[in-house]
Amino acid sequence: MRTAALAGAAAGLLVLSACGSGGSGSEGEGKGEGADSAPRLTVEGAYLPEPVTSDMAGGFLVVKNDGATADRLTSVESSAFEEAQLHETVDQQMQRVKSLSVPANGELRLSRGGNHIMFLNPERKPAKGEKVPVTLHFEKSDPVKVSMPVKATNHVPEK
């Protein structure tokens, strides 16, 4: 079953990359839980606006959970950056957090002006048209790898 899920995820990644949607689909499997109660995660709409400074960038995406159990995004890593942090925005104030909730049968939306990934100290400044490899780590689900396309600085995704 895992082989079929990985093959499906790989096929979905190729299709989504070809479409230029910036999304990457992959299913996380629950750790130590039955298949019926495990979170079922997919990622879509991922993008990174071309940074205006040479030392930081923001990352945005949607983590959907079609499972009956909530999960938490606990960390993010990318070989293109020295550090990646999770940030939430409360009362227009950005603050670093240890994790972000992915509700059961819901979604975690990382977007401009709201919760987001803050990438710090890139190997080199990413340019529009490139793709940045990112791995999302969860409390219950297996890591999910995403290829984040670098979009124009002022990119606004279609809804």
JOJOGI-V948658 format. One record per backbone hydrogen bond with DSSP energy under -0.5 kcal/mol. NH is the residue of the N-H (numbers start at 1). CO is the residue of the C=O. E is the energy in kcal/mol with one decimal. If there is no record, write none. Layout:
# JOJOGI-V948658
nh=NH co=CO e=E
nh=NH co=CO e=E
This chain:
# JOJOGI-V948658
nh=5 co=1 e=-2.4
nh=6 co=2 e=-2.8
nh=7 co=3 e=-2.6
nh=8 co=4 e=-2.6
nh=9 co=5 e=-2.5
nh=10 co=6 e=-2.6
nh=11 co=7 e=-2.5
nh=12 co=8 e=-2.6
nh=13 co=9 e=-2.4
nh=14 co=10 e=-2.1
nh=15 co=11 e=-2.4
nh=16 co=12 e=-2.8
nh=17 co=13 e=-2.5
nh=18 co=14 e=-2.3
nh=19 co=15 e=-1.9
nh=20 co=16 e=-0.9
nh=20 co=17 e=-0.6
nh=21 co=16 e=-1.4
nh=22 co=16 e=-0.6
nh=24 co=43 e=-0.9
nh=31 co=140 e=-0.9
nh=32 co=30 e=-0.7
nh=37 co=34 e=-0.8
nh=38 co=34 e=-1.0
nh=41 co=39 e=-0.5
nh=42 co=64 e=-2.1
nh=43 co=24 e=-0.9
nh=44 co=62 e=-2.3
nh=47 co=60 e=-2.4
nh=48 co=149 e=-2.3
nh=50 co=151 e=-2.6
nh=57 co=119 e=-2.2
nh=59 co=117 e=-2.5
nh=60 co=47 e=-2.5
nh=61 co=110 e=-1.1
nh=62 co=44 e=-2.2
nh=63 co=108 e=-2.8
nh=64 co=42 e=-2.9
nh=64 co=62 e=-0.6
nh=65 co=106 e=-3.1
nh=66 co=40 e=-2.9
nh=66 co=64 e=-0.5
nh=68 co=36 e=-0.5
nh=71 co=102 e=-2.5
nh=73 co=100 e=-3.1
nh=74 co=72 e=-0.7
nh=74 co=137 e=-2.5
nh=75 co=137 e=-1.4
nh=77 co=135 e=-2.1
nh=80 co=133 e=-0.5
nh=81 co=78 e=-1.4
nh=82 co=120 e=-0.9
nh=82 co=121 e=-2.1
nh=83 co=120 e=-1.8
nh=85 co=118 e=-2.8
nh=86 co=97 e=-0.6
nh=87 co=116 e=-2.7
nh=88 co=95 e=-2.6
nh=90 co=88 e=-0.5
nh=90 co=93 e=-2.6
nh=93 co=90 e=-1.7
nh=95 co=88 e=-2.6
nh=97 co=86 e=-2.5
nh=100 co=73 e=-1.9
nh=102 co=71 e=-3.1
nh=103 co=101 e=-0.6
nh=105 co=67 e=-2.0
nh=106 co=65 e=-0.7
nh=106 co=103 e=-1.4
nh=108 co=63 e=-2.7
nh=109 co=107 e=-0.6
nh=110 co=61 e=-3.3
nh=110 co=108 e=-0.6
nh=111 co=109 e=-0.6
nh=111 co=115 e=-1.7
nh=114 co=111 e=-2.1
nh=116 co=87 e=-2.3
nh=117 co=59 e=-2.2
nh=118 co=85 e=-2.9
nh=119 co=57 e=-3.3
nh=119 co=117 e=-0.6
nh=120 co=83 e=-3.1
nh=121 co=55 e=-2.8
nh=123 co=80 e=-2.5
nh=129 co=150 e=-2.7
nh=130 co=127 e=-2.2
nh=132 co=148 e=-2.9
nh=134 co=146 e=-2.7
nh=135 co=77 e=-2.9
nh=136 co=144 e=-3.2
nh=137 co=75 e=-3.0
nh=138 co=141 e=-0.7
nh=139 co=72 e=-2.2
nh=142 co=29 e=-0.5
nh=144 co=136 e=-2.2
nh=146 co=134 e=-3.3
nh=148 co=132 e=-3.0
nh=148 co=146 e=-0.7
nh=149 co=46 e=-0.6
nh=149 co=147 e=-0.7
nh=150 co=130 e=-3.1
nh=151 co=48 e=-1.8
nh=151 co=149 e=-0.7
nh=155 co=152 e=-2.1
